[in-house]
Amino acid sequence: MTAASLPPVAPEVTATLVEDLSPRLRKRLDAAVIKLGSRPTHRDGETVTIAVDDDTELRLHAPGGMVATVDAITCGCLLAPACVHRAAAACAAPAADPTPEPEPAAESAPDAAPDLAAQPAAPTVPDPTPPLNSTPTPGDTTPPTAPAPATTVPTPAPDEATPTPAPDEATPAQREAAAALWSAGAAVLEAGVAGAGAVAQAALLRAAHTARLRHLPRGASAALSVVTLLRAARAGDPSYRTADLVTALAELLGTAHRVGTASGAELAAVRGRARRPYSPDGSLRLYGLFTEPVVTDSGHGGARTWVVTADGRLCTVGDVAPGGVGRALGVADRTVRLGDTALTHRELGRAGLAVSGATVSPDGRLGAGKGVKAVTARGAAWTEPPLAALWETPPAEQAARALRSVSRYAEPDGGGSDLLFLDVELLGAVGESGGTCLLARCDGGVPVRLAVADDDPALAHRDNLMLLATAPGIRLRIIGRLVPAPHPRLTLLACSHPTGESTVDLGFDRLSRADLPDPVAPVHSAPDRPGGPGAESPLHLLERRVEQTVPAGRAALGMVGDVTAEARRLRRAGLPTAAGLLTTLRASAARRERDLFGRLLPADTDGFAAHWLAAARYTAAVAESLCAAAWEPGPASPTHGPTAATAPRPAGSHR
């Protein structure tokens, strides 16, 4: 049995089943989850059956594709319904999002209604924001201020009432729900992945459910992300990365904290939206740009086609649903769900549309409601208006704009795109610890590393990039997605055809060696290591301590020895705030108070979580600053290979 073979279970169902277990059975829950994972399953319509043993069966009934009630999970053992099997099955299944994103047909969704259930005001959590001098400047000398510890509050009771709140402040019930999110996240940080088993995950799911009832969908989604990553880490999923869990935990704790301090527009962003709003945008003339496959870790697959409006705005038309990479390959050749057009996604990436009654979400997704009409129109080459303007913006400006979009803690509905449009000269392959990437030099002399967007062998990304790496010296017009790093880095999505006759969707179209022209030689050799302002930054000394906490918990960081040498190195590099955060974080992890009889008191989990959050947010902010600086063109260097005057023009002037 795998998690993918089970239907998603609503968070409140899992939380209730775990909470109803006796203390003795809770201790056995993690072992029961592992044992259940080795048992065979059978699906019959909306019911999945798990053979617990030769004589006992466990059933999950999922009408509509989701287990929505506690009674939908039944067990045939003698201890049922108070057995451990039902809770184990819920913990092994994926956590469902009870309010999924609407189809693009949805025109709009109202803002969250005011919360009419409330509790006495909950104490606010500590302010984890580093001081204003937290930018990596040489003159930064003020030490960080240690936040005050938070107070743990009880789970809110939904039956108390309060007047409708002012729209620019959180309700007492929302503060209570946010405090529950903070406490659940701090407990995970205290225990680490190794100790955050099914019981800790159930606490997160309960907090997520309460937050959603209190109209805090952003915090609820963050809690569900943490649960998903915890399960992936504990199951040894090869796609799991500690950095992803660091980001998810920091998002959860940061969002929970800000509910009590934000107001006005900031509070609206912190609350988030349960549904993506679509607003009318009248008539649009769209020009196809390219199509990319979409394959998610949750098993969804599909395609996304990027188009450009006549005034240069980027929009997308997508079709993503459960199905994985197989569905992605099939959807690319299906008709676009937009009006009455007969174009497929791949055809739209090279053609155009005239749309009336268009609706667009804040992040550029085009709606497909009943009032939307669309007919096929002429497209444009990448060298023609309005597409050509995308390549006219300097790379540094494009990177700064994309960085705001891909920031680890970007505000929802912030808009913007993470795509970069560059004219480059290919330099060849370079080896890295994670594999091989393609080195290129964009106009302005900035070296850029081009990585594979998706390693799945069913997609063409890897084969196309390796083939392009064998042809140094050719010039291409490319589209890539920014990868935040201390050196310029993109995942390569599309490029002009090497022959100049068309464009290539690198996830779907496969290049052959016959498509490559004779290489233009000579070109300068590729550097072994990436450069840039952040290449030698000691920021990793703080980053590794932040990440070290997540797998093994606070105690692992508390056992770290003296960090004076690391702090001194950070100060010498002009990062005194990082040095102060490192020292304070380690001290907080190691601090344990004793009572009058010498017995250890419970650890200050809230205080440690606040220090950890400050360090995590600081390292993210500095890393993004270094990424932006890396894209700035440096001093002119001698040209190796073709000069700007003699190099061939970028391919892609014809469709």
Secondary structure, 3 states (H helix, E strand, C coil): CCHHHCCCECHHHHHHHHHCCCHHHHHHHHHHHHHHCCCCEEEECCEEEEECCCCCEEEEECHHHCECCHHHEEECCCCCCCCHHHHHHHHHCCECCCCCCCCCCCCCCCCCCCCCECCCCCCCCCCCCCCCCCCCCCCCCCCCCCCCCCCCCCCCCCCCECCCCCCCCCCHHHHHHHHHHHHHHHHHHHHHHHHCCHHHHHHHHHHHHHHHHCCCHHHHHHHHHHHHHHHHHHCCCCCCCHHHHHHHHHHHHHHHHHHCCCCHHHHHHHHCCCCCCCEEEEEEEEEEEEEEEEECCCCEEEEEEEEEECCCCEEEEEEEEECHHHHHHHHCCCECCCCCCCCEHHHHCCCEEEEEEEEECCCCEECCCCCCEEEEECCCCCCCCCHHHHHCCCHHHHHHHHHHHHCCCCCCCCCCCCEEEEEEEEEEEEEECCEEEEEEEECCCCEEEEEECCCCCCCCHHHHHHHHCCCCCCEEEEEEEECCCCCCEEEEEEEECCCCCCEEECCCCCCCHHHCCCCCCCCCCCCCCCCCCCCCCCCHHHHHHHHHHHHHCHHHHHCCCCCHHHHHHHHHCCCHHHHHHHHHHHHHHHCCCECCCCCECCCCHHHHHHHHHHHHHHHHHHHHHHHHHHCCCCCCCCCCCCCCCCCCCCCCCCC
